Amino acid sequence: DAAAATAAAVTAVIESLVPRAHTVQVNVAALAAVNMRPKKDYEANRLLPSQLQLPSGTVLLLDESKLAEGALDDAACRSLQALRSVVEKQSLGYDFTYYEMPFNTDHAVVVFSAGPSIVGGSCRVLVESQEAAEGADAMELSQGLPEPLLCQCRAYLASCRDLDVEFSEAVAQIAETEFVTARAEAAERAKTARASGGSAEEVTTDDFHRWLDLARLVAASYGAPEVSSEHWAAAMAMENARATRAKAAAEANAPPSPGAMPLPKPVSPSTVSEPPAAGAPREIAEVMEEGVGDE
């Protein structure tokens, strides 16, 4: 189908551009059959490898495009927990039978899913559906690029990854101000939505962390060691476009309330996060200090 074709096409492009990429099929059968955590074999006195025991810098591609309904057994649940730990915490637990020891991971993770992902993730981007033939054309294009151009693309991506990008004091102030404004506006929308029996999510520090990371990536894509106001504006424009698309999809798929009048639906930001803590000014300063520091 279109989801599987798109996943295959994007996978082919990524594999042609990065030094290491690894695809894991995420479905009921695969989760139950494949060991996701390294496990110590005490009889052989060696560590048994797993699907997620990968070199640092590997791009991890999780394909949920063929995920269907089904019951998860105990092994599948453990595999799912391991995937979520890598996606959300960049940590993988090694199974030593009597205890589990977590090890840090360093993977860019891309999840392909026809709906909300079961493994989670901090940023959900909705891709407009395409015909399977278009996905096949994209795969052929990625495989047919001249090798010198591919080498240039690989060198560019490697240089972007190694670039250490910081925030200037001026742009950090812009980011703080926009976060405060966006948070206040979202809180007001949530209040209005609750009064009418609806709901709307608020802007949280998790959203702010994502904005900071996106701005760094935009700056790195230009080879800049510091985030400028233009980089910040470009990052926020992309984030707003992503959120708008997610909102439109959510509203289109939302079932109507029983007996409710056809009223305009409330604004629904794209990321599900915990409600923000109180004490905004101090909290923002702490987030900024953590967000703009060394990673």
BAFI-3210 file (N, C-alpha, C; in Angstrom, 3 decimals, decimal comma, padded with zeros to 6 digits):
// residues 295
n [1|2|3|4|5|6|7|8|9|10|11|12|13|14|15|16|17|18|19|20|21|22|23|24|25|26|27|28|29|30|31|32|33|34|35|36|37|38|39|40|41|42|43|44|45|46|47|48|49|50|51|52|53|54|55|56|57|58|59|60|61|62|63|64|65|66|67|68|69|70|71|72|73|74|75|76|77|78|79|80|81|82|83|84|85|86|87|88|89|90|91|92|93|94|95|96|97|98|99|100|101|102|103|104|105|106|107|108|109|110|111|112|113|114|115|116|117|118|119|120|121|122|123|124|125|126|127|128|129|130|131|132|133|134|135|136|137|138|139|140|141|142|143|144|145|146|147|148|149|150|151|152|153|154|155|156|157|158|159|160|161|162|163|164|165|166|167|168|169|170|171|172|173|174|175|176|177|178|179|180|181|182|183|184|185|186|187|188|189|190|191|192|193|194|195|196|197|198|199|200|201|202|203|204|205|206|207|208|209|210|211|212|213|214|215|216|217|218|219|220|221|222|223|224|225|226|227|228|229|230|231|232|233|234|235|236|237|238|239|240|241|242|243|244|245|246|247|248|249|250|251|252|253|254|255|256|257|258|259|260|261|262|263|264|265|266|267|268|269|270|271|272|273|274|275|276|277|278|279|280|281|282|283|284|285|286|287|288|289|290|291|292|293|294|295]
n.u [000,828|000,216|001,494|003,460|004,941|005,899|007,462|009,407|010,609|011,680|013,391|015,239|016,435|017,619|019,398|021,178|022,559|023,692|026,315|025,693|022,765|019,888|017,178|014,235|011,565|008,410|005,978|003,356|004,156|006,941|007,891|007,489|009,126|011,746|014,712|015,212|016,885|020,249|021,533|022,945|024,619|025,179|026,139|027,685|029,237|029,129|027,937|024,850|023,975|021,663|018,854|018,952|021,483|023,713|026,204|027,351|025,820|024,373|021,593|018,430|015,764|012,443|009,903|006,598|004,649|003,288|001,941|-000,521|-003,612|-003,445|-002,576|-000,098|002,449|004,449|007,163|006,999|006,095|008,334|010,166|008,964|009,136|011,910|012,373|010,951|012,460|014,882|013,979|012,797|014,560|017,142|018,498|019,455|018,573|020,580|020,249|020,987|019,961|019,659|019,602|019,173|021,119|021,443|022,570|023,906|022,705|023,220|021,496|019,900|016,481|013,965|010,587|008,263|004,904|001,447|-000,343|-000,767|002,260|003,333|005,631|006,269|007,795|009,254|008,529|006,102|005,515|003,301|002,918|001,732|-000,361|000,760|000,739|001,580|003,225|004,557|006,129|007,791|009,112|010,553|012,307|013,784|014,985|016,669|018,443|019,585|021,180|024,108|027,298|029,361|027,759|026,290|028,368|029,086|026,748|026,783|029,110|028,346|026,197|027,603|029,333|027,475|026,449|028,627|028,948|029,054|026,557|025,462|023,412|023,057|023,009|021,081|019,317|018,501|016,981|014,902|013,765|012,919|010,958|009,062|008,289|007,060|004,896|003,556|002,895|001,161|-000,938|-001,785|-002,642|-004,838|-006,476|-006,960|-008,383|-010,699|-011,656|-012,207|-014,286|-016,334|-016,749|-014,864|-011,460|-008,033|-004,610|-001,755|001,108|004,258|007,300|008,582|007,846|009,217|011,885|012,012|011,709|014,089|016,003|015,317|015,881|018,664|019,351|018,544|020,325|022,731|022,415|023,065|025,689|026,382|027,799|026,304|023,010|020,967|018,629|017,220|017,495|016,076|013,511|012,966|012,939|010,726|008,726|008,655|007,895|005,366|004,019|004,092|002,571|000,138|-000,658|-000,906|-002,955|-005,092|-005,419|-006,111|-008,538|-010,055|-010,285|-011,504|-014,139|-017,585|-019,123|-021,679|-024,871|-023,980|-023,743|-022,783|-020,100|-017,217|-014,118|-011,812|-008,482|-005,822|-002,829|000,144|001,660|001,617|001,990|003,105|001,333|002,624|004,879|004,471|005,586|006,797|008,839|011,303|011,446|011,668|014,150|015,749|015,246|016,248|018,938|019,602|018,906|020,514|023,028|026,002|025,602]
n.v [-001,185|002,422|003,465|001,527|001,632|004,256|004,147|002,290|003,714|006,013|004,755|003,624|005,955|007,052|004,983|005,160|007,431|007,618|006,380|004,137|002,299|000,799|-001,354|-002,170|-004,296|-003,593|-005,242|-007,432|-010,164|-009,959|-008,601|-010,536|-012,587|-011,699|-010,920|-008,050|-007,063|-007,309|-010,338|-012,090|-015,130|-017,490|-020,094|-020,348|-018,251|-015,680|-012,698|-012,508|-011,178|-008,547|-007,110|-004,389|-003,803|-001,816|000,050|003,291|006,211|004,995|005,064|004,382|002,662|002,250|000,272|000,450|000,154|-002,098|-002,929|-004,602|-005,336|-007,217|-009,545|-008,979|-011,000|-011,979|-011,841|-010,136|-007,803|-007,147|-006,625|-004,406|-002,575|-002,263|-001,018|001,384|002,490|003,074|004,918|006,996|007,523|007,100|004,777|001,445|-001,558|-004,177|-007,626|-009,454|-011,662|-011,930|-009,315|-006,096|-004,045|-000,750|000,749|003,548|004,835|006,006|007,036|008,227|008,177|006,990|006,597|004,774|004,892|004,141|005,355|006,710|006,109|003,086|002,985|005,484|008,785|012,018|013,865|014,138|013,757|014,229|012,626|013,341|011,171|009,160|007,748|004,302|003,931|006,358|006,218|004,103|005,320|007,253|005,617|004,471|006,787|007,514|005,387|005,761|008,028|009,878|008,665|010,536|012,742|011,582|011,105|013,721|014,548|012,806|013,649|016,231|015,778|014,453|016,473|018,286|016,850|016,733|019,324|021,750|023,503|026,572|028,799|032,293|035,008|036,896|035,567|033,524|034,978|035,775|033,281|032,531|034,514|033,980|031,436|031,902|033,478|031,717|029,688|030,960|031,629|029,076|028,041|029,664|028,898|026,267|026,648|027,902|025,843|023,831|025,021|024,805|022,148|020,754|019,948|020,912|020,793|021,967|024,131|022,878|022,350|020,283|020,694|023,075|022,241|020,706|022,703|024,154|022,209|021,802|024,325|024,372|022,337|023,459|025,620|024,177|022,963|024,975|025,194|026,797|027,912|029,010|029,765|031,866|034,663|034,345|031,605|030,625|031,632|030,237|027,612|027,702|028,232|025,847|024,133|025,166|024,633|021,848|021,330|022,432|020,748|018,355|019,049|019,464|016,873|015,521|016,730|016,004|013,287|013,012|011,707|012,785|014,276|012,656|013,862|016,447|019,833|020,979|022,476|024,669|023,011|022,889|024,309|022,068|021,287|019,535|017,766|015,372|015,911|016,121|018,243|021,562|022,606|024,781|028,218|029,812|031,793|031,077|028,403|028,517|029,714|027,674|025,656|026,843|027,052|024,371|023,595|025,043|024,319|022,211|019,193]
n.w [000,000|000,076|002,377|003,007|000,636|000,681|003,015|002,199|000,108|001,400|003,173|001,365|000,372|002,701|003,415|001,307|001,877|004,432|006,635|008,221|008,577|009,948|009,702|011,428|011,620|012,854|014,148|015,316|015,098|014,601|016,879|018,804|017,954|017,571|019,303|021,086|023,026|024,109|025,537|028,248|027,935|030,099|030,101|027,764|028,307|027,097|025,432|023,934|020,830|019,717|017,905|018,399|019,232|018,256|016,354|017,468|016,151|014,177|012,011|012,994|011,718|012,083|011,098|010,958|009,109|008,306|010,468|012,317|014,068|017,115|019,739|022,190|023,373|026,256|025,497|023,272|024,496|026,060|024,023|022,845|024,953|025,033|022,555|022,936|024,983|023,701|021,781|023,320|025,460|024,597|025,458|026,155|027,613|028,846|029,163|031,896|033,092|036,025|036,577|035,012|032,962|031,969|028,925|027,247|024,130|020,754|018,436|015,553|015,115|013,016|012,485|010,706|010,132|009,753|011,361|014,709|016,411|018,029|019,422|020,200|020,293|019,740|017,842|015,491|012,141|009,597|006,583|003,463|001,650|-001,079|-004,383|-004,904|-007,071|-007,282|-004,996|-005,749|-007,881|-006,483|-005,063|-007,161|-008,113|-005,966|-006,034|-008,451|-008,478|-009,348|-008,328|-007,498|-006,703|-004,653|-002,849|-002,196|-000,903|001,294|002,601|003,260|005,070|007,096|007,976|008,986|011,128|012,854|013,630|016,154|017,490|018,840|020,851|020,517|022,880|022,216|020,418|022,072|023,869|022,193|021,684|024,268|024,743|022,711|023,465|025,958|025,114|023,335|025,115|026,903|025,167|024,360|026,813|027,267|025,133|025,885|028,225|027,246|025,619|027,510|028,866|027,041|026,969|025,552|024,655|024,730|024,083|025,921|025,465|026,196|028,133|026,862|024,196|023,818|024,057|021,730|019,788|020,181|019,488|016,799|015,732|016,065|014,278|011,850|011,706|011,609|009,132|007,441|007,912|010,023|013,075|015,043|016,143|014,310|014,154|011,818|011,344|013,544|012,957|010,588|011,558|013,286|011,451|009,993|012,077|012,717|010,322|010,347|012,679|011,931|009,840|011,254|013,013|011,221|010,215|012,565|013,213|011,014|011,367|013,804|015,769|015,881|018,777|020,680|020,064|019,863|018,737|015,458|015,920|015,493|015,774|018,557|018,656|018,211|019,322|018,149|019,689|022,233|025,541|028,977|031,331|031,781|034,389|037,276|037,761|035,623|034,652|036,017|035,332|032,545|032,266|033,283|031,444|029,134|029,842|029,984|027,416|025,587|026,153|026,031|024,187]
ca.u [000,000|000,959|002,366|004,619|005,755|006,601|008,501|010,484|011,308|012,481|014,459|016,262|017,156|018,460|020,488|022,155|023,200|024,365|027,239|025,068|021,323|019,378|015,716|013,579|010,133|007,646|004,640|003,134|004,977|008,364|008,179|007,511|010,134|013,094|015,220|015,637|017,869|021,356|021,342|024,133|024,532|026,139|026,754|028,743|029,981|029,207|026,745|024,137|023,604|020,244|018,545|019,220|022,888|024,207|027,258|026,903|025,635|023,511|020,219|017,530|014,519|011,415|008,843|005,297|003,683|002,515|001,445|-001,946|-004,083|-003,060|-002,195|001,338|002,822|005,441|008,377|006,704|006,038|009,715|010,765|008,378|009,731|013,279|012,276|010,537|013,569|015,827|013,355|012,493|015,635|018,443|019,078|019,085|018,887|021,186|019,651|021,932|019,092|019,359|019,453|019,294|022,022|021,212|023,699|023,489|022,749|023,347|020,859|018,773|015,410|012,868|009,506|007,270|003,665|000,223|-001,115|000,070|003,246|003,265|006,912|006,409|008,630|009,066|008,093|005,318|005,354|002,353|003,281|000,548|-000,303|001,122|000,527|002,712|004,129|005,424|007,133|008,761|009,935|011,494|013,345|014,640|015,767|017,741|019,417|020,192|021,960|025,540|028,082|029,995|026,759|026,014|029,510|028,969|025,637|027,231|030,069|027,575|025,474|028,581|029,812|026,381|026,335|029,763|028,992|028,559|025,777|025,051|022,502|023,541|022,141|019,952|018,349|017,938|015,936|013,762|013,148|012,205|009,770|008,066|007,774|006,134|003,691|002,856|002,363|000,003|-002,028|-002,280|-003,383|-006,124|-007,287|-007,372|-009,410|-011,915|-012,132|-012,799|-015,557|-017,331|-016,802|-013,842|-010,123|-006,937|-003,353|-000,972|002,512|005,039|008,755|008,988|007,730|010,300|013,109|011,974|011,968|015,517|016,727|015,053|016,633|020,065|019,493|018,462|021,609|023,751|022,232|023,744|027,082|026,574|028,066|025,425|021,641|020,601|017,187|016,658|017,398|014,976|012,254|012,753|012,572|009,358|007,824|008,494|007,135|003,968|003,453|003,894|001,461|-001,093|-001,033|-001,354|-004,255|-006,101|-005,661|-006,814|-009,916|-010,745|-010,514|-012,152|-015,571|-018,413|-019,675|-023,095|-025,820|-023,344|-023,970|-021,575|-019,336|-015,803|-013,313|-010,743|-007,123|-005,215|-001,398|000,485|002,439|001,015|003,004|002,565|001,089|003,824|004,928|004,286|006,812|007,288|010,124|012,450|011,472|012,173|015,596|016,382|015,157|017,187|020,290|019,799|018,735|021,549|024,327|026,593|024,783]
ca.v [000,000|003,670|003,627|000,646|002,126|005,459|003,704|001,668|004,744|006,831|003,879|003,526|007,227|007,171|004,000|005,581|008,679|007,549|005,244|002,960|002,343|-000,534|-001,391|-003,144|-004,426|-003,525|-005,804|-008,384|-011,359|-009,623|-008,271|-011,768|-013,527|-011,126|-010,415|-006,658|-006,739|-008,259|-011,186|-012,856|-016,585|-017,866|-021,375|-020,078|-017,106|-014,624|-011,862|-012,764|-009,890|-008,298|-006,201|-003,004|-003,633|-001,194|001,061|004,675|006,937|004,258|005,538|003,272|002,812|001,366|000,195|000,005|000,302|-003,336|-003,284|-004,912|-005,646|-008,522|-009,587|-009,046|-011,888|-011,409|-011,516|-008,969|-006,643|-006,792|-006,021|-003,076|-001,738|-001,957|-000,022|002,666|003,025|003,664|006,072|008,075|007,799|006,738|003,836|000,056|-002,432|-005,471|-008,629|-010,353|-012,638|-011,558|-007,854|-005,433|-002,900|000,131|001,344|004,666|004,654|007,249|006,710|008,974|007,189|007,346|005,615|004,813|004,354|004,621|006,033|006,991|005,054|002,377|003,133|006,862|009,702|013,406|014,729|013,384|014,466|013,538|012,660|013,191|009,907|009,163|006,465|003,379|004,133|007,491|005,728|003,320|006,272|007,867|004,631|004,384|008,011|007,463|004,393|006,141|009,250|009,679|008,418|011,766|013,540|010,896|011,343|015,091|014,567|012,120|014,520|017,342|015,307|014,165|017,744|018,850|016,086|017,020|020,748|022,117|024,730|027,213|029,937|033,569|035,537|037,604|034,602|032,833|035,847|035,662|031,974|032,595|035,361|033,277|030,325|032,453|033,891|030,528|028,946|031,690|031,493|027,699|027,894|030,334|028,038|025,112|027,110|028,100|024,532|023,128|025,660|024,342|020,697|020,156|019,868|021,385|020,604|023,167|024,133|022,444|022,439|019,302|021,393|024,062|021,484|020,337|023,917|024,456|021,221|022,057|025,522|023,964|021,565|024,401|026,329|023,225|022,705|026,072|025,203|027,902|027,446|029,707|029,962|033,259|034,913|033,758|030,156|030,406|031,883|029,130|026,440|027,857|028,122|024,416|023,553|025,583|023,888|020,479|021,308|022,710|019,530|017,391|019,504|019,213|015,436|015,126|017,200|015,238|011,919|013,011|011,387|013,810|013,941|012,303|014,931|017,764|020,692|021,054|023,683|024,586|022,241|023,684|024,098|020,901|021,168|018,236|016,881|015,008|016,038|016,362|019,660|022,234|022,915|026,192|028,987|029,893|032,462|030,288|027,166|028,834|029,923|026,366|024,948|027,463|026,686|022,983|023,416|025,632|023,831|021,132|017,999]
ca.w [000,000|-000,018|003,546|002,859|-000,477|001,154|003,953|001,426|-000,658|002,314|003,660|000,319|000,319|003,896|003,338|000,305|002,288|005,730|006,720|008,835|008,807|010,305|009,700|012,296|011,369|014,098|014,074|016,406|014,921|014,726|018,273|019,587|017,467|017,516|020,569|020,961|024,056|024,268|026,715|028,643|027,952|031,126|029,761|026,784|028,833|026,096|025,286|022,688|020,226|019,475|016,810|018,783|019,621|017,034|016,547|017,652|014,903|013,247|011,862|013,278|010,974|012,635|010,093|011,461|008,025|008,170|011,793|012,374|015,405|017,622|021,148|022,438|024,469|027,163|024,734|022,450|025,385|026,412|022,835|022,697|025,986|024,618|021,488|023,511|025,757|022,751|021,142|024,247|026,413|024,045|026,409|025,894|028,736|028,564|030,042|032,561|033,769|037,394|036,616|033,711|033,011|030,828|028,219|026,405|022,684|019,977|017,169|015,006|014,939|012,120|012,597|009,624|010,673|009,116|012,396|015,879|016,613|019,302|020,127|020,646|019,531|020,169|016,745|014,530|010,875|008,737|005,170|002,632|000,936|-002,486|-005,037|-004,764|-008,204|-006,966|-004,061|-006,515|-008,625|-005,545|-004,768|-008,339|-008,182|-004,972|-006,442|-009,712|-008,383|-009,625|-007,121|-006,991|-006,003|-003,393|-001,958|-001,707|000,058|002,502|003,280|003,816|006,251|008,141|008,528|009,785|012,370|013,723|013,959|017,483|017,288|020,080|020,773|021,020|023,938|021,601|019,882|023,228|024,399|021,268|021,916|025,544|024,591|021,894|024,257|026,944|024,404|022,839|026,257|027,411|024,204|024,420|028,062|027,080|024,273|026,674|029,150|026,458|025,172|028,654|029,184|026,077|027,014|024,698|025,222|023,890|024,794|026,165|025,058|027,351|028,005|025,848|022,920|023,748|023,754|020,309|019,010|020,282|018,694|015,389|015,350|015,927|013,049|010,731|011,650|011,159|007,703|006,737|008,322|010,959|014,437|015,969|015,651|014,078|014,195|010,592|011,569|014,475|012,245|009,654|012,350|013,779|010,298|009,736|013,186|012,570|009,195|010,816|013,627|011,190|009,127|012,258|013,504|010,192|010,165|013,780|013,113|009,976|011,844|015,113|015,711|016,503|020,083|020,586|020,321|019,858|017,579|014,627|016,224|015,111|016,723|019,150|018,164|018,842|019,004|017,592|020,539|023,498|026,568|030,297|031,584|032,277|035,805|037,601|037,895|034,250|034,376|036,471|034,559|031,211|032,378|033,457|030,170|028,208|030,252|029,605|025,977|024,749|026,569|025,225|024,133]
c.u [000,865|001,923|003,624|005,533|006,544|007,723|009,682|011,294|012,211|013,640|015,591|017,088|018,115|019,644|021,553|022,983|023,994|025,275|026,591|023,577|020,839|017,862|015,215|012,088|009,396|006,224|004,540|004,057|006,456|008,737|008,286|008,687|011,561|013,489|015,770|016,723|019,004|021,198|022,591|023,815|025,597|026,809|027,903|029,645|030,206|027,879|026,107|023,674|022,098|020,083|018,954|020,638|023,649|025,330|026,661|026,821|024,776|022,126|019,296|016,173|013,509|010,199|007,578|004,241|002,815|001,974|-000,064|-002,321|-003,661|-002,641|-000,691|001,605|003,934|006,712|008,170|006,652|007,436|010,420|010,253|008,944|011,153|013,286|011,917|011,664|014,601|015,251|013,241|013,673|017,029|019,195|018,563|019,522|019,454|020,707|020,730|021,198|018,689|019,191|019,581|020,173|021,791|022,517|023,165|023,609|022,856|022,817|019,828|017,704|014,330|011,837|008,537|005,997|002,477|-000,684|-000,208|000,999|003,094|004,570|007,146|007,322|008,289|008,509|007,391|005,073|004,424|002,756|002,023|000,701|000,012|000,816|001,775|003,713|005,076|006,496|008,198|009,678|010,969|012,628|014,314|015,530|016,936|018,829|020,147|020,996|023,431|026,332|028,800|029,010|026,401|027,141|029,463|027,865|026,054|028,198|029,354|026,863|026,432|029,094|028,748|026,275|027,443|029,817|028,361|027,878|025,302|024,051|023,218|022,568|020,909|018,889|017,732|016,812|014,692|013,018|012,351|010,894|008,682|007,478|006,756|004,813|002,874|002,216|001,113|-001,195|-002,630|-003,081|-004,756|-007,041|-007,810|-008,487|-010,744|-012,516|-012,791|-014,158|-016,671|-017,410|-015,776|-012,508|-009,112|-005,658|-002,595|000,440|003,365|006,529|009,287|008,907|008,888|011,628|013,150|012,256|013,455|016,342|016,545|015,823|018,119|020,286|019,419|019,779|022,712|023,633|022,853|025,230|027,406|026,821|027,141|024,063|021,372|019,092|016,512|016,504|016,229|013,635|011,944|012,321|011,131|008,347|007,588|007,661|005,653|003,291|003,177|002,683|000,128|-001,580|-001,550|-002,731|-005,358|-006,440|-006,441|-008,277|-010,703|-011,108|-011,258|-013,633|-016,391|-018,948|-021,155|-023,977|-025,231|-023,690|-022,687|-020,847|-017,908|-015,004|-012,198|-009,401|-006,499|-003,751|-001,017|001,133|001,718|002,109|002,322|002,318|002,334|003,733|004,746|005,637|007,493|008,634|011,333|012,582|012,062|013,681|016,324|016,363|016,146|018,616|020,594|019,788|019,872|022,939|024,867|025,723|025,680]
c.v [001,239|003,852|002,786|001,131|003,361|005,087|003,099|002,706|005,589|006,014|003,782|004,801|007,348|006,216|004,396|006,777|008,582|006,319|003,969|003,216|000,925|-000,465|-002,502|-003,133|-004,478|-003,991|-006,901|-009,592|-011,064|-009,315|-009,524|-012,665|-013,018|-010,589|-009,012|-006,280|-007,753|-009,041|-012,006|-014,354|-017,078|-019,206|-021,193|-018,931|-016,037|-013,875|-012,126|-011,440|-009,772|-007,317|-004,766|-002,783|-003,138|-000,204|002,448|005,377|006,227|004,893|004,335|003,546|001,783|001,404|-000,413|-000,011|-000,936|-003,822|-003,493|-005,247|-007,058|-008,419|-009,739|-009,998|-011,238|-011,001|-010,277|-007,707|-006,187|-006,131|-004,605|-002,109|-001,332|-000,896|001,347|003,301|003,695|004,942|007,251|008,472|007,610|005,833|002,432|-000,806|-003,764|-006,460|-009,567|-011,352|-012,179|-010,050|-007,327|-004,201|-002,026|000,665|002,449|004,299|006,018|006,980|007,778|007,947|007,762|006,231|005,827|004,151|004,954|005,344|006,380|005,811|004,397|002,504|004,564|007,675|011,134|014,302|013,881|014,239|013,647|013,724|012,431|011,970|010,105|007,799|005,599|003,570|005,289|007,080|004,922|004,233|006,924|006,907|004,506|005,610|007,973|006,484|004,792|007,424|008,960|009,536|009,671|012,654|012,904|011,129|012,744|015,205|013,916|012,986|015,696|016,919|015,016|015,443|018,407|018,149|016,458|018,475|021,008|023,482|025,269|028,330|031,193|034,074|036,214|036,636|033,791|033,649|035,804|034,356|031,964|033,360|034,642|032,092|030,806|032,828|032,689|029,753|029,624|031,547|030,088|027,465|028,529|029,511|026,829|025,483|027,289|026,774|023,767|023,710|025,189|022,815|020,008|020,077|020,403|021,277|021,913|023,016|023,854|022,642|021,400|019,919|022,369|023,384|021,116|021,556|024,261|023,498|021,478|023,281|025,212|023,215|022,465|025,152|025,408|022,952|023,795|026,137|026,291|027,374|028,064|029,921|031,452|033,427|034,343|032,249|029,837|030,590|030,739|027,867|026,526|027,781|026,648|023,750|023,914|024,839|022,440|020,384|021,551|021,478|018,478|017,761|019,194|017,727|014,964|015,532|016,399|013,847|011,855|012,683|012,477|013,347|013,642|013,487|016,318|018,524|020,761|022,373|023,545|023,870|023,108|023,362|022,957|020,821|019,730|017,271|016,619|015,021|016,226|017,849|020,305|022,524|024,404|026,878|029,198|030,572|031,641|029,013|027,405|029,031|028,593|025,577|025,520|027,081|025,259|022,827|023,935|025,175|022,753|019,907|016,776]
c.w [000,000|001,147|003,424|001,744|-000,065|002,105|003,210|000,670|000,237|002,878|002,642|000,235|001,498|003,821|002,336|000,771|003,582|005,794|007,247|009,039|009,065|010,417|010,606|011,959|012,706|013,831|015,130|016,293|015,143|016,169|019,128|019,210|017,590|018,885|020,379|021,969|024,051|025,573|026,989|028,674|028,922|030,821|028,776|027,221|027,763|026,021|023,929|022,096|020,007|018,323|017,122|019,289|018,397|017,334|016,726|016,300|013,886|013,200|012,006|012,621|011,479|011,714|010,686|010,356|007,833|009,511|011,754|013,814|015,813|019,066|021,272|023,604|025,284|026,430|023,892|023,297|025,791|025,225|022,634|023,731|025,616|023,523|022,044|024,305|024,846|022,149|022,109|025,136|025,842|025,019|026,090|027,066|028,266|029,625|030,587|033,455|035,161|037,554|035,192|033,866|031,779|030,246|027,314|024,929|022,011|018,580|016,791|014,654|014,033|012,192|011,437|010,137|009,939|010,099|013,551|016,175|017,972|020,080|020,586|019,748|019,896|019,081|015,689|013,294|009,982|007,286|004,354|001,740|-000,531|-003,071|-004,905|-005,889|-007,943|-005,969|-004,770|-007,317|-007,722|-005,214|-005,939|-008,461|-007,214|-005,379|-007,718|-009,666|-008,673|-008,332|-006,617|-006,228|-004,668|-002,382|-001,370|-000,660|001,372|003,302|003,944|005,095|007,404|008,784|009,382|011,135|013,352|014,179|015,322|017,381|018,633|019,795|021,257|022,086|023,347|021,096|021,021|023,843|023,517|021,514|023,210|025,404|023,800|022,648|025,272|026,281|023,948|023,981|026,821|026,474|024,239|025,687|027,951|026,188|025,034|027,638|028,433|026,024|026,313|029,021|028,260|026,017|026,146|025,414|024,214|024,698|024,908|025,608|026,290|027,113|027,020|024,454|022,743|023,444|022,268|019,424|019,017|019,431|017,199|014,907|015,193|014,616|011,821|010,591|011,132|009,668|006,847|007,096|009,320|012,359|015,474|015,334|015,511|014,181|012,956|010,733|012,495|013,771|011,276|010,399|012,832|012,643|009,951|010,829|013,080|011,421|009,596|011,737|012,928|010,448|010,101|012,792|012,504|010,114|011,382|013,722|012,086|010,466|013,160|014,980|016,384|017,852|019,948|020,958|020,270|018,593|016,764|014,818|015,714|016,184|017,288|018,532|018,928|018,454|018,763|018,563|021,844|024,555|027,914|030,482|032,158|033,761|036,026|037,706|036,572|034,102|034,788|035,653|033,180|031,249|032,507|032,156|029,178|028,550|029,848|028,103|025,156|025,156|025,661|025,301|024,143]
res [d|a|a|a|a|t|a|a|a|v|t|a|v|i|e|s|l|v|p|r|a|h|t|v|q|v|n|v|a|a|l|a|a|v|n|m|r|p|k|k|d|y|e|a|n|r|l|l|p|s|q|l|q|l|p|s|g|t|v|l|l|l|d|e|s|k|l|a|e|g|a|l|d|d|a|a|c|r|s|l|q|a|l|r|s|v|v|e|k|q|s|l|g|y|d|f|t|y|y|e|m|p|f|n|t|d|h|a|v|v|v|f|s|a|g|p|s|i|v|g|g|s|c|r|v|l|v|e|s|q|e|a|a|e|g|a|d|a|m|e|l|s|q|g|l|p|e|p|l|l|c|q|c|r|a|y|l|a|s|c|r|d|l|d|v|e|f|s|e|a|v|a|q|i|a|e|t|e|f|v|t|a|r|a|e|a|a|e|r|a|k|t|a|r|a|s|g|g|s|a|e|e|v|t|t|d|d|f|h|r|w|l|d|l|a|r|l|v|a|a|s|y|g|a|p|e|v|s|s|e|h|w|a|a|a|m|a|m|e|n|a|r|a|t|r|a|k|a|a|a|e|a|n|a|p|p|s|p|g|a|m|p|l|p|k|p|v|s|p|s|t|v|s|e|p|p|a|a|g|a|p|r|e|i|a|e|v|m|e|e|g|v|g|d|e]
***
